[in-house]
């Protein structure tokens, strides 16, 4: 056991829990400063000086990554060049196909499906900006391209029981179900307990077919204060307002196989991006500290 390991979870029967339990917090966090090998992304990369030990990152990145671990922005991708305006600064998260319903033969209710089992997912990004100017200039555009199997051929050779899939993949952007509040900071934000940071509220989305999120300068606190901005999307096959269903462990026709991330910098001054996350609603609550007191409480 590593000396800094605080908890190990080993379910009795499966590698993924499929019920409404506190530790069933499905999420994947991508570190913006982890430089992976595009030719072998699964090869473990240890970034010198990074005590957070990230393992998931982006294959495509533009911006500066610091080497001085004592710098306060060591764990942030720094966007401060005019050459990056209107450029994609983050794309091709790795891995992008690990989330699934993973029902394992169960028939969960809608609350469990949405809160724990990935029928609803949340995109979150933690970032900061340098300046103090407050206006409605757009600084980032965020899109979530996804892939899904829309045709398949199953071939069982006479001398083999292997099933071969013809992976014909369609590409589109996720359709969002709400938006981050556009109000000028500090309106539309709140502080989490136990020093877990600043969060921006969301607002209902009355129209459908919104497939990009825009972050403006006034939505970000001034002068190097971090904020987490989140939006949610549903994967329930209602294509009028939502998206295809997520795969159940294995690729399947008309089910989402991978969810990618595409972040475009639109200008407005220097930014620093710490991390990007795709998470279930329960995982967001878990990582935001909702259950902190239950873990800190001592047994009688």
C-alpha positions as CSV (number, residue, x, y, z in Angstrom):
1,X,0.0,0.0,0.0
2,X,1.3,3.4,-0.9
3,X,2.1,5.6,2.1
4,X,-0.2,8.4,0.9
5,X,-3.2,6.1,0.1
6,X,-6.1,7.1,2.3
7,X,-8.8,4.6,1.2
8,X,-9.1,1.4,-0.9
9,X,-12.4,0.3,-2.3
10,X,-12.8,-3.3,-3.3
11,X,-16.5,-4.3,-3.9
12,X,-17.3,-7.9,-3.0
13,X,-18.7,-9.0,-6.3
14,X,-17.8,-6.5,-9.1
15,X,-15.2,-3.9,-10.0
16,X,-18.0,-1.3,-10.4
17,X,-20.8,-0.8,-7.9
18,X,-24.2,-0.6,-9.5
19,X,-26.3,0.7,-6.6
20,X,-26.9,4.0,-4.8
21,X,-23.9,3.9,-2.4
22,X,-21.7,6.7,-1.3
23,X,-18.5,5.3,-2.8
24,X,-20.2,4.6,-6.2
25,X,-18.9,7.9,-7.5
26,X,-18.2,7.4,-11.2
27,X,-16.1,10.1,-12.8
28,X,-12.9,10.6,-14.8
29,X,-10.7,13.6,-14.2
30,X,-8.3,14.8,-16.9
31,X,-5.1,16.6,-15.9
32,X,-4.3,19.4,-18.3
33,X,-0.5,19.4,-17.6
34,X,0.1,15.6,-18.0
35,X,2.0,15.1,-21.3
36,X,1.0,11.7,-22.7
37,X,2.7,9.8,-25.5
38,X,0.2,9.9,-28.4
39,X,1.7,6.7,-29.8
40,X,1.4,4.9,-26.4
41,X,-1.0,6.9,-24.2
42,X,-1.5,3.9,-21.8
43,X,2.2,4.1,-20.8
44,X,2.4,5.4,-17.3
45,X,3.8,9.0,-17.2
46,X,5.0,10.4,-13.9
47,X,5.4,14.2,-14.0
48,X,8.4,15.2,-11.9
49,X,7.2,17.3,-8.9
50,X,3.5,16.6,-9.3
51,X,2.3,15.1,-6.0
52,X,-1.3,14.6,-7.2
53,X,-0.1,11.7,-9.4
54,X,-2.5,12.1,-12.4
55,X,-2.9,9.3,-14.9
56,X,-5.5,10.7,-17.4
57,X,-4.8,13.6,-19.7
58,X,-5.1,15.0,-23.2
59,X,-3.4,13.9,-26.4
60,X,-3.7,17.4,-27.9
61,X,-2.9,20.5,-25.9
62,X,-1.7,24.0,-26.6
63,X,-0.4,26.4,-24.0
64,X,2.4,26.4,-21.4
65,X,3.2,23.8,-18.8
66,X,5.6,24.8,-16.1
67,X,8.5,22.7,-14.8
68,X,9.0,24.5,-11.5
69,X,6.9,22.6,-8.9
70,X,7.1,25.5,-6.5
71,X,5.2,27.8,-8.9
72,X,1.5,28.3,-7.8
73,X,0.5,27.5,-11.4
74,X,2.5,24.3,-11.7
75,X,-0.6,22.1,-12.0
76,X,-2.4,24.5,-14.5
77,X,-2.2,24.8,-18.3
78,X,-1.3,28.4,-18.9
79,X,-3.0,30.2,-21.9
80,X,-1.3,33.5,-22.3
81,X,-0.3,33.8,-26.0
82,X,-2.1,35.9,-28.6
83,X,-1.2,33.0,-31.1
84,X,-3.7,30.8,-29.2
85,X,-6.8,33.0,-29.9
86,X,-9.4,31.0,-31.8
87,X,-7.3,27.9,-31.4
88,X,-8.3,24.5,-29.9
89,X,-6.2,24.3,-26.7
90,X,-7.5,20.9,-25.4
91,X,-8.8,17.9,-27.3
92,X,-8.7,14.1,-27.5
93,X,-8.9,13.3,-23.8
94,X,-7.4,9.9,-23.0
95,X,-9.1,7.6,-22.3
96,X,-12.5,8.7,-23.6
97,X,-14.4,5.4,-23.7
98,X,-14.3,4.2,-20.1
99,X,-17.6,5.4,-18.8
100,X,-20.6,3.0,-19.3
101,X,-23.9,2.1,-17.7
102,X,-22.5,-1.2,-16.5
103,X,-25.9,-2.4,-15.2
104,X,-24.6,-5.9,-14.7
105,X,-28.0,-7.5,-15.1
106,X,-29.8,-5.2,-12.7
107,X,-32.9,-3.2,-13.2
108,X,-32.3,0.1,-11.3
109,X,-34.9,2.8,-10.8
110,X,-34.6,6.2,-12.6
111,X,-33.1,7.9,-9.6
112,X,-30.2,5.4,-9.4
113,X,-29.7,5.5,-13.2
114,X,-29.4,9.3,-13.2
115,X,-27.5,10.0,-10.0
116,X,-25.1,7.0,-10.0
117,X,-25.1,5.0,-13.3
118,X,-24.3,7.6,-16.0
119,X,-27.7,8.2,-17.5
120,X,-27.0,11.8,-16.5
121,X,-23.5,13.1,-16.6
122,X,-21.9,16.4,-15.7
123,X,-19.0,18.2,-17.4
124,X,-16.9,20.3,-15.0
125,X,-13.9,22.6,-15.6
126,X,-11.7,24.3,-12.9
127,X,-9.9,27.4,-14.1
128,X,-8.8,31.0,-13.2
129,X,-8.0,34.2,-15.0
130,X,-5.4,36.9,-14.3
131,X,-7.1,40.2,-15.0
132,X,-9.7,42.2,-13.1
133,X,-11.7,43.6,-16.0
134,X,-15.4,42.6,-15.9
135,X,-17.3,42.4,-19.2
136,X,-19.2,39.9,-21.3
137,X,-16.4,39.0,-23.7
138,X,-16.3,35.3,-24.5
139,X,-13.1,33.5,-23.5
140,X,-13.8,29.8,-24.0
141,X,-16.0,27.6,-26.1
142,X,-16.5,24.0,-24.8
143,X,-17.9,21.1,-26.9
144,X,-18.2,17.4,-26.2
145,X,-17.9,15.4,-29.4
146,X,-19.0,11.9,-29.0
147,X,-18.8,8.7,-31.0
148,X,-21.4,6.0,-31.4
149,X,-21.9,2.8,-33.4
150,X,-24.6,3.3,-36.0
151,X,-24.1,0.1,-38.0
152,X,-22.7,-3.3,-37.1
153,X,-22.0,-6.6,-38.8
154,X,-21.5,-9.7,-36.7
155,X,-19.5,-12.5,-38.3
156,X,-18.9,-15.9,-36.7
157,X,-16.3,-17.8,-38.7
158,X,-17.0,-21.6,-39.1
159,X,-13.8,-22.4,-37.1
160,X,-14.1,-19.8,-34.4
161,X,-16.6,-18.5,-31.9
162,X,-15.1,-15.0,-32.0
163,X,-17.6,-12.3,-32.8
164,X,-16.2,-9.5,-35.0
165,X,-17.7,-6.0,-35.0
166,X,-17.8,-3.7,-37.9
167,X,-17.1,-0.4,-36.1
168,X,-18.7,2.3,-38.2
169,X,-18.7,5.4,-36.0
170,X,-20.8,8.6,-36.2
171,X,-19.6,11.9,-34.8
172,X,-21.6,14.6,-33.2
173,X,-21.5,17.0,-30.2
174,X,-23.3,16.3,-26.9
175,X,-26.6,18.3,-26.5
176,X,-26.6,20.0,-23.1
177,X,-29.5,20.2,-20.7
178,X,-28.6,23.4,-18.8
179,X,-26.2,26.3,-18.9
180,X,-23.8,27.9,-16.4
181,X,-25.3,31.1,-15.0
182,X,-24.0,34.1,-17.1
183,X,-24.3,36.5,-14.1
184,X,-21.3,38.7,-13.3
185,X,-19.2,37.4,-10.4
186,X,-19.9,37.1,-7.5
187,X,-23.5,36.8,-8.5
188,X,-24.4,33.3,-9.6
189,X,-21.7,31.6,-7.5
190,X,-21.3,30.1,-4.1
191,X,-18.5,28.8,-1.9
192,X,-18.2,25.1,-1.0
193,X,-17.6,24.0,2.6
194,X,-14.2,22.9,4.0
195,X,-12.3,25.1,1.6
196,X,-13.3,23.2,-1.5
197,X,-13.6,26.3,-3.7
198,X,-16.0,28.4,-5.6
199,X,-18.8,27.0,-7.8
200,X,-20.9,28.6,-10.4
201,X,-24.6,28.0,-10.4
202,X,-26.5,26.6,-13.4
203,X,-29.7,27.9,-15.1
204,X,-32.4,25.9,-16.9
205,X,-32.2,25.6,-20.6
206,X,-35.5,26.3,-22.2
207,X,-34.4,25.6,-25.8
208,X,-33.0,22.4,-27.3
209,X,-30.0,21.6,-29.5
210,X,-27.5,23.6,-27.5
211,X,-24.2,21.8,-28.3
212,X,-21.6,24.3,-27.1
213,X,-21.0,26.1,-23.8
214,X,-19.5,29.6,-23.7
215,X,-17.7,31.1,-20.8
216,X,-17.4,34.8,-20.5
217,X,-14.9,37.0,-18.7
218,X,-17.4,38.2,-16.1
219,X,-18.3,34.6,-15.2
220,X,-14.8,34.2,-13.8
221,X,-13.6,35.7,-10.6
222,X,-10.8,38.3,-11.0
223,X,-7.2,38.1,-9.9
224,X,-6.3,34.4,-9.9
225,X,-9.3,33.0,-7.9
226,X,-10.2,29.5,-9.0
227,X,-13.8,28.6,-10.0
228,X,-15.5,25.4,-11.1
229,X,-18.1,25.7,-13.9
230,X,-20.4,22.7,-14.6
231,X,-23.2,21.7,-17.0
232,X,-25.1,18.5,-17.2
233,X,-26.4,16.4,-20.1
234,X,-28.7,13.4,-20.3
235,X,-28.0,10.1,-22.2
236,X,-31.5,8.7,-22.4
237,X,-32.2,8.3,-26.2
238,X,-34.5,11.4,-26.2
239,X,-32.8,12.9,-29.2
240,X,-35.1,15.9,-29.3
241,X,-33.7,17.4,-26.1
242,X,-30.9,15.0,-25.1
243,X,-28.6,12.3,-26.5
244,X,-28.2,8.7,-27.4
245,X,-27.9,6.2,-24.5
246,X,-24.5,5.3,-23.2
247,X,-23.2,1.9,-23.9
248,X,-23.6,-0.9,-21.3
249,X,-19.9,-1.9,-21.0
250,X,-19.5,-3.0,-24.7
251,X,-20.2,-1.0,-27.9
252,X,-23.7,-1.3,-29.3
253,X,-25.7,0.2,-32.1
254,X,-27.0,3.7,-31.5
255,X,-25.3,3.9,-28.1
256,X,-22.5,6.3,-27.2
257,X,-19.1,4.7,-27.1
258,X,-16.8,7.6,-26.2
259,X,-17.2,11.2,-25.0
260,X,-14.5,13.5,-26.0
261,X,-13.7,17.1,-25.0
262,X,-12.9,20.1,-27.2
263,X,-11.9,23.5,-25.6
264,X,-11.3,26.5,-27.8
265,X,-9.7,29.7,-26.5
266,X,-11.4,32.9,-27.8
267,X,-9.2,35.5,-26.2
268,X,-9.8,37.9,-23.4
269,X,-6.5,37.7,-21.5
270,X,-4.5,35.0,-19.7
271,X,-6.2,31.9,-18.4
272,X,-5.1,28.9,-16.4
273,X,-6.9,25.6,-16.5
274,X,-6.4,23.1,-13.7
275,X,-8.5,20.1,-14.5
276,X,-11.5,18.9,-16.5
277,X,-13.9,16.2,-15.3
278,X,-16.8,14.1,-16.5
279,X,-18.8,12.9,-13.5
280,X,-22.2,11.6,-12.4
281,X,-24.3,13.9,-10.2
282,X,-23.5,11.8,-7.2
283,X,-19.8,12.0,-8.0
284,X,-20.0,15.8,-8.2
285,X,-21.7,15.9,-4.8
286,X,-19.1,13.5,-3.4
287,X,-16.1,15.4,-4.7
288,X,-17.7,18.7,-3.7
289,X,-17.7,17.6,-0.1
290,X,-21.3,16.8,0.5
291,X,-20.4,13.7,2.5
292,X,-17.3,15.1,4.2
293,X,-18.9,15.0,7.7
294,X,-19.8,11.4,7.3
295,X,-16.2,10.5,6.7
296,X,-14.8,12.8,9.4
297,X,-17.2,11.6,12.0
298,X,-15.6,9.3,14.6
299,X,-17.2,6.0,15.6
300,X,-18.7,5.9,19.1
